[in-house]
Amino acid sequence: MELITLACTNHGPDIAPVFIILFVAFTIFVALIATIIKILIICKIFSKAGYCWALGLLMLVPIANIVMGFYLAFADWPIHKELRQLKQPASQRSKQQQIS
């Protein structure tokens, strides 16, 4: 019985607080890296769609991220407008330029 009692007592320093601090710091670091990568990807998507890349930063704002997601999904992208203009015959383009 005396051996079991000696084995259960802890005479060394407690490492649990150090482990918890390191775990929390590592988790925050990984979350920060993942957020940065996500923002870079979203900014690139907005840029390729023809919008200003900075609109991707709105994805960090809680309600704006939902609104911008719907806007990006359902709005007529500037790059598509430009593509439609380029596909029009030259005669229609010259008429539209005269009107504008």
ABEGO torsion letter per residue (X at the ends): XAAAAAAABBABBBAAAAAAAAAAAAAAAAAAAAAAAAAAAAAAAAAAAGBBAAAAAAAABAAAAAAAAAAAAABBBAAAAAAAAAABBAAAAAAAAAAX
